[in-house]
């Protein structure tokens, strides 16, 4: 990580790093909650790899450094069943912090939590906000891509997909790792798996398995 990103007083996302304008919520957080003072350094990013340093002016940010374009370094996709309650928030937050490139929510045969219709759209909006906040905290310049819910049968067809299953050979690396629901995969679903991989000698919660898969890959 560039030292300027790590040492800035805050890191926020904007539509364009050429003419950075703060979202009202971000402006409130910087100037009312954090109470940043004039002259302090804030880094801004467009979420697509571009970022630059700015200084705090009078309720605004003034660019002080040239734009920098960072290459994407993490392409791992975690395709996962949806855990219950606020555990999904925790999962998205931590997957963002460790640097996954994409998170795909899944509907499996034994899925208890299902996001259908308008509820699914609202949940995606909420999870993208969680990911954005986690990316600001962890100084990411690439926002993770969140999508779904996707049927399991479509997920196993993704290039390079592997399916996490207790007892299988330990995962070393894979571009797409599929995590099942609390009740596990059905025999029919396992029969569709291109390859089975193990994450731990123990049975893991959905969100724990997703995080372990991200770290191992």
N, C-alpha and C positions, 0 to 999 in steps of 0.2 A: 504494500500500500504506500502511495506517495505520502511523505510526512506532512504535507500541507493538508491532506484530508484528515489525517489522524489528529492533528493538533488544532484544527479550527474550532471555534467556539460552538459552532453548530453546522449541520449539513442539511440542506433542503432541496426539494425538487421543484423545478420551474419548467415552463413550456420551452423556453429557449435560453441558452447560456449567453447568447449574443446580447440580448436585452432582457435580463432577468427581472421578472415581476412576481412578487410573492402572492400566493393564495392567501385570502383573508385569514383563514385559520392559522396558516404558518406565520403570517405577520403578527397575529395576536400572540402566538406562542413565543416568538423571538423577542418581541418588544414589551409585552405585558407580563408573560409568565417568566421567561428567562431574564428579562430586563437587560438585554445586551446594550452596551454603551457604544457611542460613536467611536469608530476607529478599530473596533474588534473585527476579527476575521471570521467570515462565514463562507463555506464552500457551497456552490450550487451545482446541480446536475440535471440533465434532461431525462435521466433514466434509461438512456440509450448509449451510454458510454462517454458522453461529453460532459466535462465539468470545468469549472474555473473558480478562482478565489475572488472574493469580494470583501469590501469593508462596509461596516454599518455606517450609514449616513443618517440623516434626519428622517426616521421612519421609512427608510428605503435601503437598498443595497447598491453599492457602486463597484463595478468590476475593477479589479486592480491587477489581475494577471491575465495572460492569454488563455484562450480556450484550449483544453487538453482532451484528446480522444483516446480512451482506453479500449483495448481489445477485450472482448468477452473471454473470460478465463474458465468459466464453469458452464458446462453444457448438460449436466445431469438433469434428468427429468424424474420426479417422483410422482407416480400415479397411485393414488391411495384412496381406499374407502374412507368415508367421512366419520370421524369419531364423534362421540356424544358431547353435547353441551359446549362449554368453553374450551374443551380440550382441542378443538379444531383451531381456535385462535392461537393457542400455545404452539401447536404444530406448525402453522403457517409462519408464526413469528420466528421460531427456531430454524426452520428450513431456510428462511430468508437470511438469517444471520450467518449460517454456515455457507451460504453462497449458491444454492441450487439455481439452475437456470429456469426451470418451469415446475409448476405444481398442477397436476391434473386430478380432479376429484372424480371418484368412481362410484358407480352403482354395481354392486355384486349381488348374487343370488341371496346371500344371507345378510345383506346390509340392513341395519336397523334404521339408520339415519338416511333419509332420501330427500334431496332437494328437487322439487318438481315445480315447473311453471314459474310464476312470479316470485315464489319463495326462493327458488334457485337463483334467480337473477339478483334478488336482494342480498342473498348470502354471498354471491360472488363480489358484489360491490363492497360489502363489509370486509371480506377477506383481502381484497385488493388494498383497502385502507390499512388493514393490519400489516400487510406486507410492506406498504409504503413507509409506515412509521418505523418498522423494524429496519428497513433499508437506510433510513435517515440515521438511526442510532448506530448502525454498524458501518456507516460511511460507504455504502455501495453506490456505484455509479451506473450499474445496470439493474433495473427493476426485474424481478422474476415475473414470468408470464403465468397467469392463473386462468384455468379453463375448466370446463365440465359443467355438470356431471357427465361422464362418458360411460357407456356400457362396457363391462369387462371384456366382452368379445372384441370390441374395437381396440381396447388398450393392448391386448396381447398381439395385435397385428402391427403395432408401432415398431419401426426398425430398431433392432437391438434390444427389444424388451425381454426382461427376465422376471420371473415370479418368485417372490419370497415365500418360503415354506419351511417350517421347522424340520430339522433333520437332513436337509439337503446340503450339498457341498458349499462351503463358506464362500460368500460373495467376495470378489476381489475388485472388479470394476465392471460397470455396465452403463450404457447411455440412458436406459429407462428401467427403473425398478418398480414393480407393481406390488403394492401392499394390500392385503385383504382385510375384511371386517373382523370383528371380535370373534365371530363364530367360525372363522376360517373359510377357505374355499371349498366348494363342493367337489366331489370326484369328477363331475363333468367339466368343471372349470379347470381343475388341475390337468385334465386330459388335453386341454387347449394350450397349455403353457409351452412356449418354445423351449424354455429351460427353467429348472427350479434351482434356487440358490438359498443358502442359509444365512441368517444374520446373527444368531446367538444360540447357545445350547439351551436357552430358556424360552418360554412362550412370552412374547412381548405385547404390550398394548399397541394399538394402531399407531398412535403418535410417536411412541418410542421406536417402533420398527421403522417408521419413515425417517426419523432422525439418524438412526444407526445406518440405514441404507445410504443416506446422503453422505455420511462421513466415510463409509467404506468405499464408496464409488469415487 
